[in-house]
Amino acid sequence: MPYSPLAAGHLSHLDWQTDTLRSQTDRVAMGKYDRAKAQDLGIIKRVNELATKYQTTMSQIALAWQWAKGVASPIVGRPKPVIQMTPQLR
């Protein structure tokens, strides 16, 4: 079962760094994703292109890709209240 389907938030926005508390303090995510930043930026750009093309969010594209690969129940962390996640739940 895949975990972190949004790659610690990297697949939800174009900027690698954000001003969130998690992006500044999550050492596990930094260690896991920062090593592959150069390769991941190409993926992030493509996810953004598809989100723009289909007029949806990057998060929805990333989750739809997993769904298409047969992942029916990824483990999604939820640092924000559900009300802020409504677009990702559609």
N, C-alpha and C positions, 0 to 999 in steps of 0.2 A: 504494500500500500504506500503510494508516494506521499511524502510530506513536503511542506513548504512549496505548494504548487505555483506560488507567485514569486519564488526565489527571494524570500525575505523582503518582498515589496519591489524588487528590481523590475519585475515584469508588469508593474502597475503604473509606471511613469517613465519618462525619457531620461531624467536626470539620475546619474549614478548615486550621488550623495543628496540627502535631504536634510531638513532641519528637525527631523523627528528624534525623540529620545532614543528610540530603538536603533536608528542608524548611527547614533553617536556612541552607544554603549554595548551593543550586541556583538561581543567578541567572537562568538561562534559563527555568526553570519559573515562577519568580516573575514575570518579565516577561510571560510568555505567559498565565498563568492569573490573576494577581492583578487585572489590568485588568477581567476579566469576572466577578469574584467575585460581584457582586450577581445576575447572571443564572444563574451556575453553581450557586449555592446552591439554587435551585429544582429544578434537575436532580438534584442530589445528594440532596435530600429525597425526590424521586420514586423514585430508584433504591433508597433505603433502604426506602421503603414497599413496593416490589415484592419486595425481598429478604425483608422480614418476612412478607409475604403468602405467598410461595412457600417459606419456611423455608430460605433459602440465603444466600449472601454477596453483598454489594454488588458485589464483583469479578465474580462469576459472572453477575450480571444485566447488568453493563456489557459483558462479553465476549459474552454471548448476544445482546444487542442488535446488536452488530456482526455476529455470525454471521448473524442474521436479515436484515441489510442486504446480505449477500453477501460480507462480508469473511471470507475463509477463513484468512488468515495475517497477523494484525497483528504488528507488531514490538513485542515486550514486553520492557522492560528488567527485569533481575532483580537488584536490590540485595541480596536475602535468599537464603540457601541454599535449595535446592529443597525440603528437608524442611519449611520453613515455608510453602511455597507449595502444598502438597498439596491443601488445599481448593479452590484456584482451578483446579487441573488436572483436577478431576472432571468 
